[in-house]
């Protein structure tokens, strides 16, 4: 077997295994942290309470209480605390109090370097921030004469608008077949040709690699219906998008 073939196979296998391995490592480390901190403290409290109630030695009781008990109770406690904080943040007073606490945290230099980035990541993962595709458009990119379909996601940096003196927007160009990866560029609004196409239809076009052309743009209605029926068979609980 050629050296190049082995190298490509190794890189391909590494790319497939690495995300799974990192996910497992993260969950294992989180579990070990919970078991070694909160779980261990809960085990000690249980042993102390039983020792006091039975007038026995703390060391004997502590050795009898399985460590998994404290870990299990720690997971339940963390879940309840997260639910409680979520309910508090659902109220106006809770949001203001949490915002005040975050602003106070930003006063510490080291916290200010780490906390904002972590918050953006967790907010995006857990649904507080979503990628907002507002309108569909065409941009002459990556070179003159070639047009890429994409989405206007919002305004550009104010600094860029001030320095160029033009009305700038942020334009996201998705890649196929994963529309949530791609290129984010800032361009003048007049350079973007807006299309009267629903965002969902443009996403289907991107995911399919251009096979599912929106009906409003000349696509065959039966092709769209056929692909959607296959999607519904694979995901029975999925919701049908409107073109």
C-alpha positions as CSV (number, residue, x, y, z in Angstrom):
1,X,0.0,0.0,0.0
2,X,1.4,3.4,-1.0
3,X,2.5,5.8,1.7
4,X,0.2,8.5,0.4
5,X,-2.8,6.2,0.7
6,X,-1.9,5.3,4.3
7,X,-1.5,8.9,5.2
8,X,-4.9,9.9,3.7
9,X,-6.5,7.0,5.5
10,X,-4.9,7.9,8.8
11,X,-6.1,11.6,8.5
12,X,-9.6,10.5,7.4
13,X,-9.8,8.1,10.3
14,X,-8.4,10.7,12.7
15,X,-10.9,13.3,11.5
16,X,-13.8,10.8,12.2
17,X,-12.6,9.7,15.6
18,X,-11.3,12.9,17.1
19,X,-14.8,14.6,17.6
20,X,-16.1,11.5,19.4
21,X,-13.0,11.1,21.5
22,X,-13.0,14.8,22.5
23,X,-16.7,14.5,23.4
24,X,-16.1,11.4,25.6
25,X,-13.1,13.1,27.3
26,X,-15.1,16.2,28.1
27,X,-18.0,14.2,29.6
28,X,-15.6,12.0,31.6
29,X,-13.7,15.0,33.0
30,X,-17.0,16.7,33.9
31,X,-18.2,13.6,35.7
32,X,-14.9,13.2,37.5
33,X,-15.0,16.8,38.6
34,X,-18.5,16.4,39.9
35,X,-17.8,13.1,41.6
36,X,-14.5,14.5,43.2
37,X,-15.9,17.8,44.4
38,X,-19.7,18.1,45.0
39,X,-20.3,14.3,45.1
40,X,-17.5,13.8,47.7
41,X,-18.9,16.6,49.8
42,X,-22.4,15.2,49.8
43,X,-21.0,11.7,50.7
44,X,-19.3,13.3,53.7
45,X,-22.5,15.1,54.8
46,X,-24.4,11.8,54.5
47,X,-21.8,9.9,56.5
48,X,-21.7,12.7,59.2
49,X,-25.5,12.6,59.5
50,X,-25.6,8.8,59.8
51,X,-22.7,8.8,62.3
52,X,-24.5,11.3,64.4
53,X,-27.8,9.5,64.3
54,X,-26.4,6.1,65.1
55,X,-23.6,7.3,67.4
56,X,-21.0,5.5,65.2
57,X,-17.6,6.3,63.9
58,X,-17.6,8.7,61.0
59,X,-14.8,6.8,59.2
60,X,-16.7,3.6,59.4
61,X,-19.9,5.1,58.0
62,X,-18.0,7.0,55.3
63,X,-16.4,3.8,54.1
64,X,-19.9,2.1,53.9
65,X,-21.5,4.9,51.8
66,X,-20.9,4.2,48.1
67,X,-19.3,7.1,46.2
68,X,-21.9,6.8,43.5
69,X,-24.6,7.9,45.9
70,X,-23.0,11.3,46.4
71,X,-22.3,11.7,42.6
72,X,-26.0,10.8,41.8
73,X,-27.3,13.3,44.3
74,X,-24.8,15.9,43.0
75,X,-26.1,15.5,39.5
76,X,-29.7,15.9,40.8
77,X,-28.7,19.0,42.8
78,X,-27.0,20.6,39.8
79,X,-30.1,19.9,37.7
80,X,-32.4,21.5,40.3
81,X,-30.1,24.5,40.7
82,X,-30.0,25.0,36.9
83,X,-33.8,24.8,36.7
84,X,-34.1,27.3,39.6
85,X,-31.7,29.8,38.0
86,X,-33.5,29.4,34.7
87,X,-36.9,30.2,36.4
88,X,-35.3,33.2,38.1
89,X,-33.8,34.5,34.9
90,X,-37.3,34.2,33.3
91,X,-38.4,37.2,35.4
92,X,-37.4,40.8,34.8
93,X,-35.9,41.2,38.3
94,X,-33.9,38.0,37.9
95,X,-32.5,39.1,34.5
96,X,-31.5,42.5,35.9
97,X,-29.9,41.0,39.0
98,X,-28.0,38.5,36.8
99,X,-26.9,41.3,34.5
100,X,-25.7,43.3,37.4
101,X,-23.7,40.3,38.7
102,X,-22.1,39.8,35.2
103,X,-21.1,43.5,35.0
104,X,-19.5,43.1,38.4
105,X,-17.6,40.0,37.2
106,X,-16.3,42.0,34.2
107,X,-14.5,44.2,36.7
108,X,-11.9,41.5,37.3
109,X,-9.3,41.5,34.5
110,X,-8.9,37.7,34.3
111,X,-12.6,37.1,34.3
112,X,-13.1,39.7,31.6
113,X,-10.7,37.9,29.3
114,X,-12.4,34.5,29.7
115,X,-16.1,34.9,30.7
116,X,-17.5,36.8,27.6
117,X,-16.2,34.2,25.1
118,X,-17.4,31.3,27.2
119,X,-20.8,33.0,27.6
120,X,-21.2,33.5,23.8
121,X,-20.4,29.8,23.2
122,X,-22.8,28.5,25.8
123,X,-25.5,30.9,24.8
124,X,-25.3,29.7,21.2
125,X,-25.2,26.0,22.2
126,X,-28.1,26.1,24.6
127,X,-30.3,28.3,22.5
128,X,-30.0,31.8,23.9
129,X,-28.4,33.0,20.6
130,X,-29.3,31.6,17.3
131,X,-27.9,32.2,13.9
132,X,-30.3,34.7,12.4
133,X,-30.8,34.4,8.7
134,X,-32.9,37.5,7.9
135,X,-33.0,37.7,4.0
136,X,-31.6,35.7,1.1
137,X,-29.3,37.4,-1.4
138,X,-26.7,36.9,-4.1
139,X,-23.2,38.3,-3.8
140,X,-20.5,38.4,-6.5
141,X,-18.1,36.2,-4.7
142,X,-15.4,34.7,-4.7
143,X,-14.6,36.4,-8.0
144,X,-16.2,38.7,-10.6
145,X,-18.8,36.8,-12.6
146,X,-19.4,34.1,-10.0
147,X,-22.4,34.6,-7.7
148,X,-22.8,32.9,-4.3
149,X,-26.2,32.6,-2.6
150,X,-26.2,33.6,1.1
151,X,-28.0,35.4,3.9
152,X,-28.0,38.9,5.2
153,X,-27.5,38.3,9.0
154,X,-27.3,41.9,10.2
155,X,-25.4,45.1,10.2
156,X,-21.6,45.3,9.8
157,X,-19.1,46.7,12.3
158,X,-19.8,50.3,13.0
159,X,-16.1,51.1,12.6
160,X,-16.2,49.7,9.1
161,X,-19.3,51.7,8.2
162,X,-17.7,54.9,9.5
163,X,-14.4,54.4,7.7
164,X,-15.9,53.4,4.4
165,X,-18.7,55.9,4.5
166,X,-21.0,53.2,3.0
167,X,-24.0,51.3,4.3
168,X,-22.3,47.9,5.2
169,X,-24.0,44.6,6.0
170,X,-22.9,41.2,7.2
171,X,-23.4,38.5,4.6
172,X,-23.1,34.8,5.4
173,X,-22.2,32.4,2.6
174,X,-23.0,28.8,3.6
175,X,-21.2,25.7,2.4
176,X,-22.8,22.5,1.2
177,X,-24.0,20.2,2.7
178,X,-23.8,21.9,6.1
179,X,-25.4,25.4,5.8
180,X,-24.2,26.5,9.3
181,X,-20.6,26.5,8.2
182,X,-19.2,28.9,5.6
183,X,-17.8,32.4,5.2
184,X,-18.9,35.6,6.9
185,X,-18.1,38.7,4.9
186,X,-18.9,42.4,5.3
187,X,-20.0,44.1,2.1
188,X,-21.8,47.2,1.0
189,X,-25.5,46.8,0.9
190,X,-25.8,47.8,-2.7
191,X,-23.5,44.9,-3.7
192,X,-26.0,42.4,-2.4
193,X,-28.8,41.4,-4.7
194,X,-31.7,40.4,-2.5
195,X,-33.9,37.5,-3.6
196,X,-37.6,37.1,-2.9
197,X,-37.0,33.5,-1.7
198,X,-37.8,32.1,1.8
199,X,-34.8,31.4,4.0
200,X,-36.0,27.7,4.4
201,X,-36.0,27.2,0.6
202,X,-32.5,28.7,0.3
203,X,-31.2,26.4,3.0
204,X,-32.7,23.4,1.3
205,X,-31.0,24.5,-1.9
206,X,-27.6,24.7,-0.1
207,X,-28.0,21.4,1.7
208,X,-28.9,19.6,-1.5
209,X,-25.9,21.1,-3.4
210,X,-28.3,22.9,-5.7
211,X,-30.5,20.0,-6.5
212,X,-33.6,21.4,-4.8
213,X,-34.2,24.7,-6.6
214,X,-37.0,26.8,-5.1
215,X,-40.2,26.6,-7.1
216,X,-40.3,30.4,-7.3
217,X,-36.9,30.3,-9.1
218,X,-37.9,27.7,-11.7
219,X,-37.5,24.5,-9.7
220,X,-39.8,21.5,-10.2
221,X,-42.5,21.3,-7.6
222,X,-42.5,17.5,-7.7
223,X,-38.7,17.4,-7.0
224,X,-39.1,19.5,-3.9
225,X,-42.1,17.3,-2.8
226,X,-40.2,14.1,-3.4
227,X,-37.1,15.2,-1.4
228,X,-39.3,16.5,1.4
229,X,-41.2,13.1,1.6
230,X,-37.9,11.3,1.9
231,X,-36.9,13.6,4.7
232,X,-40.2,13.0,6.5
233,X,-39.6,9.2,6.2
234,X,-36.2,9.5,7.8
235,X,-37.4,12.0,10.4
236,X,-41.1,11.2,11.0
237,X,-41.4,13.9,13.7
238,X,-39.9,16.6,11.5
239,X,-41.8,19.7,10.5
240,X,-42.3,20.4,6.8
241,X,-40.9,23.8,5.7
242,X,-42.9,26.1,3.5
243,X,-41.4,27.2,0.2
